[in-house]
């Protein structure tokens, strides 16, 4: 997979790609991530990329020209399965979206900044808009990092134990059950006996029950969504 990220703050977004599981995916050659600085496509020598809104209103808007030039240059080199715009006024990211995006070959992710981007870019180029939650961030960079993490960890081979990503919360529409490791008894706080029984049928049944109970308690909306 190849991911191109268009941003006004390349330094802000690079760090998450230099650590842990995402880094492993990159080091193994399973995913390539390229960052593109929108300022390189500025409309003047001073690096201008934003302007005030037509019709008035607070906040600067990323201009159509730099984004058009940047996306056009990238599209001339390869075709993209999705051109994604990170913005709070969009459907909220969930596991199904991450699953389906993890199967794609080329993704282009555009990070918004300031008040947002000129609507004509959304109309002309964007194939998918994604929010990471019902709150407003200063820009799309952190959202893009979250999105990429959720996608890259699903690419086969990125996580050592193939079953690990499949047993994550949400993969079966439920939250994950409680997990424990050694010691079995810490200051009187004991690991449930069933997990130490060696009876895997019983363990599976206990985990399914706990996942359901936890989901009912913490995220009943997930159960309603299934109806
Ligand atoms: N940019 C600003 N807020 C955002 C959000 N909640 N999700 C994605 N991108 C954003």
Boltz pocket constraint, residues with backbone or C-beta under 6 A from the ligand:
constraints:
  - pocket:
      binder: B
      contacts: [[A, 86], [A, 87], [A, 88], [A, 112], [A, 130], [A, 131], [A, 132], [A, 133], [A, 134], [A, 135], [A, 136], [A, 137], [A, 138], [A, 139], [A, 140], [A, 143]]
      max_distance: 6.0
